[in-house]
Amino acid sequence: MLRDESDSAEPTGSTVFKDERKQAYLNPEGADRPLISPVPATTLDRARHYRLERLRTTMREWDCGALLLYDPVNIRYAFDSSNMSIWTMHNAARYALILADGPAILFEFEGAEHVNDGLAGIDEIRPAKSWIFFTAGNLMESRLKAWADEVADLVSSHGSNRRVAVDRLEPAGAFELRERGFTLVDGQELAERARSIKSADEIELMRWTIRVCEAGMARMYEMSEPGRTEREIWAELHFENARSGGEWLETKLLTAGPRTNPWYQECSDYVIKRGEMISFDTDMIGPYGYCADLSRSWTAGHVAMTTKQKELYAAARDQIEHNLAILKPGMTFAEFNAQSWRIPEKYQPYRYTLALHGTGMADEWPGILLHPDFDPDFSGAIEEGMVLNVESLIAEAGSESIKLETQALITARGAERLDTFPWEEI
């Protein structure tokens, strides 16, 4: 239980409160040891099979002869193949081609073929033909044509369907494929619609990523003392994720005190003062490639909140609890918007525009905006098997920001929270 404290911007007293509820998320083997996943290999094998079949099923529904993937998140989803993911997000050096009536082929960065050993969904591995300027330079045009010829030959030799779904491709590559008679469709939409419905095995993998994230949050909580910098606290989440088999953090959203408002400032060397609010958004791509996207806010030194901090925090909790409670399968996006929590006018200039978003191997479709920003033409429905994140950011003129977020599975009965890291008691 948080101790009572005087209502001031700089709460007095030096007693450090450690919340046993949060300490419980640290590794029971000791904070000096990484977490070891208990998920059996059979779970991962079933998830891999399910994901590739989801893509193939969606390809058939879209009448596509092939799916060409460059986005490393989509490649991970299709094959569970991960190699230099951040680097290949901005260097198109590896790709995948899934044929509707043929093999699933991974074009791997030359010399790295062995990183895919044991991945049963890959029928063939070929060396990637890279035509990006970084490696091709003045040879870019000839390498581009060789790349396009190989893709065209593979698609043509496995059926007459010349509709190719592509998730991400430079204009020159799209031009070359169109020159060879192919119709290109939006492969990112195809992939995200396939990814939006999770299997039970995927949820088990995601639960483990959340477990690792919450252990990182517990480390952050322990470090949230006055005199620390924002970066020092943020590093604890990186550390726990990396040593427990995770991947990366998508953002650097941890700030304290006056730097919480406006939101979206990145963590810095700002030295945090006692009683200031520390607010963060994990955006963590963790073990098995799944995302744990959780937000919490607490005071530096773990002292009681001021009256204003309590007011803002209570509003953020109201938004989370209300929107979580109304979620159910079959609800349209417009129906959710109509029934969603109404943000008071004084908080609206500082609002977070998203009310909900999908989550899988990253933030994904659907991104449903807060009611002042919602477009009535945005169509779709919440479906069983989706994982949705419920968001809140509450601030007003001159105040700090409270950032809260929870991750929930949509079941036949409604929303089931996947994270359990405690809220602050006010």
C-alpha positions in Angstrom: 0.0 0.0 0.0 1.4 3.4 -0.9 2.1 5.5 2.1 0.5 8.9 2.8 2.4 11.9 1.7 1.8 15.6 1.8 0.3 17.2 -1.3 3.3 18.9 -2.9 5.2 18.9 -6.1 8.3 17.7 -4.2 6.9 15.2 -1.6 9.0 15.1 1.5 10.5 12.1 3.3 13.2 9.8 2.2 11.8 6.4 3.0 11.9 4.2 -0.2 8.8 2.2 -0.7 9.2 -1.2 -2.5 6.0 -2.7 -3.7 6.1 -6.5 -3.1 3.4 -6.9 -5.8 5.8 -5.6 -8.4 8.9 -7.3 -6.9 7.1 -10.6 -7.5 7.6 -10.2 -11.3 11.4 -10.4 -11.0 13.0 -13.8 -11.8 12.4 -16.0 -8.8 15.9 -17.5 -9.5 17.3 -14.1 -8.8 17.5 -10.7 -10.5 21.0 -11.7 -11.7 19.5 -14.5 -13.9 17.6 -14.3 -17.2 14.2 -15.8 -17.6 14.1 -19.2 -19.3 11.0 -19.9 -21.4 8.9 -22.9 -20.3 7.1 -23.0 -23.6 7.5 -26.4 -25.2 8.8 -26.8 -28.7 5.6 -28.4 -29.9 3.8 -25.1 -29.1 6.2 -23.2 -31.3 5.9 -25.8 -34.1 2.1 -25.5 -34.1 2.2 -21.7 -34.2 4.6 -21.7 -37.1 2.3 -24.1 -39.1 -0.8 -22.0 -38.2 0.8 -18.7 -39.3 2.0 -19.9 -42.7 -1.4 -21.5 -43.3 -3.1 -18.2 -42.4 -1.1 -16.4 -45.1 -1.9 -19.1 -47.7 -5.6 -19.1 -46.8 -5.7 -15.3 -47.1 -3.9 -15.5 -50.4 -6.6 -17.9 -51.8 -9.3 -15.5 -50.5 -7.6 -12.6 -52.3 -6.9 -14.7 -55.5 -3.2 -14.1 -55.4 -0.7 -16.4 -57.1 2.2 -15.2 -54.9 3.1 -13.2 -51.8 6.3 -11.3 -51.9 7.5 -10.2 -48.4 10.3 -7.7 -47.5 9.0 -6.6 -44.1 11.1 -8.6 -41.6 8.1 -8.8 -39.2 6.1 -10.5 -42.0 9.0 -12.8 -42.8 9.2 -13.7 -39.1 5.4 -14.4 -39.1 5.6 -16.6 -42.2 8.7 -18.7 -41.4 9.8 -17.7 -37.9 13.0 -16.7 -39.7 14.8 -13.8 -38.0 18.1 -12.3 -39.3 19.3 -8.7 -38.8 15.7 -7.6 -38.5 16.4 -3.9 -37.7 19.1 -3.6 -40.4 16.8 -5.2 -43.0 14.0 -2.8 -42.1 16.0 -0.1 -43.9 18.1 -2.3 -46.2 16.1 -4.6 -48.5 18.6 -7.4 -48.4 16.5 -10.4 -47.7 12.9 -11.4 -48.8 10.5 -14.3 -49.1 8.2 -15.5 -51.9 5.3 -17.7 -51.0 3.6 -19.3 -54.0 -0.1 -20.2 -53.9 0.5 -23.4 -55.9 4.2 -23.9 -55.2 6.9 -23.7 -52.7 7.6 -21.1 -50.0 11.1 -19.7 -50.7 13.3 -17.6 -48.5 15.9 -15.4 -50.2 18.5 -15.1 -47.5 21.4 -12.7 -47.1 24.4 -14.4 -48.6 26.4 -16.4 -46.1 23.5 -16.5 -43.6 21.6 -19.4 -45.0 22.4 -21.5 -41.9 20.4 -19.3 -39.5 17.2 -20.9 -40.9 18.2 -24.5 -40.1 15.2 -26.4 -38.7 12.5 -24.1 -40.0 10.1 -26.6 -41.6 7.9 -24.0 -43.4 10.7 -23.0 -45.7 10.8 -25.3 -48.8 13.8 -23.7 -50.4 16.5 -21.2 -49.5 18.2 -19.1 -52.3 20.7 -16.3 -52.1 19.0 -12.9 -52.1 19.6 -10.7 -55.1 20.2 -7.3 -53.6 19.8 -4.2 -55.8 19.8 -1.5 -53.2 22.1 1.4 -53.9 24.3 0.6 -50.8 25.5 -2.6 -52.3 24.7 -2.2 -56.0 25.8 1.3 -56.8 26.1 1.9 -60.5 25.2 -1.8 -61.1 21.7 -1.3 -59.6 19.8 -1.5 -62.9 21.3 -4.8 -64.0 20.9 -6.4 -60.6 17.3 -5.1 -60.4 16.4 -6.8 -63.7 18.1 -10.1 -62.6 16.0 -9.9 -59.4 12.8 -9.3 -61.3 13.5 -12.0 -63.9 13.9 -14.6 -61.1 10.7 -13.6 -59.3 8.8 -13.6 -62.6 10.1 -17.0 -63.6 9.2 -18.5 -60.2 5.6 -17.1 -60.3 5.0 -18.0 -63.9 6.3 -21.6 -63.5 3.8 -22.3 -60.7 0.5 -21.3 -62.3 -1.1 -18.7 -64.5 -2.3 -16.4 -61.7 -0.3 -13.1 -62.2 -1.7 -11.3 -59.1 1.2 -10.8 -56.7 0.7 -9.4 -53.2 3.7 -7.3 -52.1 4.1 -5.8 -48.6 7.0 -3.3 -49.3 8.9 -2.6 -52.4 10.8 0.3 -53.9 9.2 1.9 -56.9 11.8 0.6 -59.3 11.0 -3.0 -58.3 7.3 -2.5 -58.6 7.9 -1.0 -62.1 9.9 -4.1 -63.2 7.3 -6.6 -62.1 4.5 -4.6 -63.8 6.6 -4.5 -66.9 6.6 -8.3 -66.8 2.8 -8.4 -66.8 2.1 -8.8 -63.1 -0.7 -7.1 -61.2 0.5 -5.9 -57.7 -1.8 -5.8 -54.8 -1.3 -4.6 -51.2 0.5 -7.4 -49.4 0.8 -5.5 -46.2 -3.0 -5.5 -45.8 -3.1 -9.1 -46.7 -0.5 -10.0 -44.1 -1.9 -7.9 -41.4 -5.4 -9.3 -41.8 -3.9 -12.8 -41.6 -1.9 -11.8 -38.6 -4.9 -10.3 -36.8 -6.4 -13.6 -35.6 -4.2 -15.4 -33.1 -4.1 -19.2 -32.4 -4.0 -20.5 -28.8 -0.4 -21.3 -29.4 0.4 -17.8 -30.5 -1.2 -16.5 -27.3 1.0 -18.8 -25.2 4.0 -17.4 -26.9 2.7 -13.8 -26.4 2.1 -14.5 -22.7 5.8 -15.4 -22.3 6.9 -12.2 -24.0 4.6 -10.3 -21.6 6.1 -12.2 -18.7 9.6 -11.0 -19.8 8.3 -7.5 -20.3 6.8 -7.4 -16.8 10.1 -8.6 -15.3 11.8 -5.7 -17.1 9.1 -3.3 -15.7 9.8 -4.7 -12.2 13.5 -3.8 -12.7 12.5 -0.3 -13.9 10.3 0.1 -10.8 13.2 -0.9 -8.5 15.4 1.7 -10.3 12.9 4.5 -10.2 14.6 6.6 -7.6 15.4 10.3 -7.6 18.8 11.1 -9.1 18.4 8.5 -11.9 18.2 9.6 -15.5 15.4 8.6 -17.8 17.9 6.6 -19.9 19.1 4.6 -16.8 15.6 3.4 -16.1 14.8 2.7 -19.7 17.9 0.6 -20.0 16.5 -1.9 -17.5 13.8 -3.0 -19.9 16.3 -3.4 -22.8 18.5 -5.5 -20.5 15.8 -7.9 -19.4 14.5 -8.3 -22.9 17.9 -8.9 -24.5 19.1 -11.4 -21.9 15.8 -13.4 -22.0 15.8 -13.9 -25.7 13.9 -10.8 -26.9 14.5 -8.6 -29.9 14.2 -4.8 -29.7 12.2 -1.8 -28.4 10.3 0.1 -31.1 10.4 3.5 -29.3 12.1 5.4 -26.5 9.0 6.5 -24.7 10.0 7.0 -21.1 9.9 10.5 -19.6 9.5 12.1 -16.2 8.0 15.1 -14.6 7.6 18.1 -16.9 9.0 16.1 -19.8 5.9 13.8 -19.8 3.8 16.6 -21.3 3.6 16.9 -24.2 3.9 13.2 -24.9 6.2 11.6 -27.5 9.4 13.1 -26.1 12.1 10.4 -26.1 14.0 9.4 -23.0 17.0 11.6 -22.2 19.7 12.3 -19.6 17.1 14.3 -17.6 17.8 13.7 -13.8 14.5 12.7 -12.2 13.3 14.4 -9.0 11.5 12.8 -6.1 7.7 12.6 -6.5 7.8 13.3 -10.3 5.7 11.1 -12.4 7.6 8.6 -14.5 5.5 7.5 -17.5 6.4 5.0 -20.2 5.3 2.8 -23.1 7.2 -0.4 -23.6 6.6 -1.1 -27.3 8.8 -4.2 -26.8 9.4 -6.9 -29.4 10.3 -9.8 -27.1 10.9 -13.5 -27.2 9.5 -15.4 -30.2 9.1 -12.1 -32.0 5.9 -11.1 -30.2 5.1 -7.6 -28.9 4.4 -6.6 -25.3 3.0 -3.1 -25.5 2.3 -2.0 -22.0 2.2 1.4 -20.3 2.4 2.4 -16.7 3.0 5.6 -14.7 4.4 5.9 -11.1 6.2 8.4 -8.9 9.9 8.6 -8.5 10.8 7.3 -5.1 7.4 5.5 -4.9 5.9 8.2 -2.8 2.2 9.0 -2.6 0.8 10.9 -5.5 -0.2 14.6 -5.2 -3.9 15.5 -5.5 -3.4 16.4 -9.2 -1.5 13.2 -10.0 -4.2 11.2 -8.4 -6.9 13.0 -10.4 -5.1 12.4 -13.7 -4.4 8.7 -12.8 -8.0 8.0 -11.8 -9.2 9.4 -15.2 -6.7 7.2 -17.1 -7.9 4.1 -15.1 -11.5 5.0 -15.9 -10.7 5.1 -19.6 -8.9 1.8 -19.6 -11.5 0.0 -17.5 -14.5 1.4 -19.4 -13.1 0.6 -22.9 -11.9 -2.8 -21.8 -15.3 -3.7 -20.4 -17.3 -3.0 -23.6 -15.1 -5.0 -26.0 -16.8 -8.1 -27.5 -16.6 -10.0 -30.7 -18.9 -8.8 -33.4 -18.7 -5.2 -32.2 -18.1 -2.9 -35.2 -15.4 -0.2 -34.9 -18.2 2.4 -35.2 -20.1 0.7 -32.3 -17.0 0.7 -30.1 -16.5 4.4 -30.9 -20.1 5.3 -30.0 -19.8 3.4 -26.6 -16.3 4.3 -25.7 -15.2 6.5 -22.8 -15.5 10.2 -23.5 -12.4 12.1 -22.7 -13.2 15.4 -20.8 -12.7 18.6 -22.7 -9.8 19.8 -20.5 -7.7 16.7 -21.4 -8.5 16.7 -25.2 -5.7 19.0 -26.4 -3.1 16.6 -24.8 -4.9 13.4 -25.9 -3.4 10.2 -27.3 -5.3 9.8 -30.6 -5.5 5.9 -30.4 -8.1 4.3 -28.3 -7.3 0.7 -29.4 -4.9 -1.1 -31.7 -4.1 -4.6 -32.7 -1.0 -6.3 -31.5 0.9 -9.4 -32.6 4.5 -9.4 -33.7 4.3 -5.6 -33.6 1.5 -3.0 -33.4 -0.9 -3.9 -36.2 -4.3 -3.4 -37.7 -6.8 -2.2 -36.5 -5.8 1.1 -35.2 -9.1 2.6 -33.8 -8.9 6.3 -33.0 -10.2 8.1 -30.0 -13.7 9.5 -30.4 -12.7 13.1 -31.3 -10.5 11.7 -34.1 -12.6 8.8 -35.3 -13.6 8.7 -38.9 -17.1 7.2 -39.3 -16.1 5.7 -42.7 -13.4 3.5 -40.9 -15.0 0.1 -41.2 -14.4 -3.3 -39.6 -15.4 -5.4 -36.6 -13.7 -6.8 -33.5 -13.2 -10.5 -33.9 -12.6 -13.4 -31.5 -8.9 -14.2 -31.5 -7.7 -10.6 -32.0 -5.3 -9.1 -29.4 -6.2 -5.5 -28.8 -4.3 -2.9 -26.7 -6.4 -0.4 -24.8 -4.7 3.0 -24.5 -5.0 6.0 -22.3 -3.0 9.2 -22.0 -4.3 11.9 -19.6 -2.9 15.4 -19.2 -4.0 19.0 -19.0 -2.3 22.4 -19.3 0.7 22.5 -17.1 0.3 19.0 -15.7 2.3 15.8 -16.1 1.0 13.0 -18.3 -0.3 9.7 -17.1 0.2 6.9 -19.7 -1.6 3.6 -19.1 -2.1 0.6 -21.5 -3.1 -3.0 -21.3 -3.1 -5.9 -23.7 -6.2 -8.1 -24.1 -7.3 -11.2 -26.0 -10.8 -11.0 -27.5 -12.7 -14.2 -26.4 -16.3 -15.3 -26.9 -17.0 -13.7 -23.5 -15.3 -10.4 -24.1 -11.8 -9.1 -23.4 -9.3 -11.1 -21.3 -6.3 -9.1 -20.0 -3.0 -10.8 -20.8 -0.8 -8.5 -18.6 -1.2 -8.5 -14.9 1.5 -6.0 -13.7 -0.3 -4.0 -11.0 -1.6 -0.5 -11.4 -0.7 2.1 -8.8 -2.9 2.3 -5.7 -4.3 5.8 -5.2 
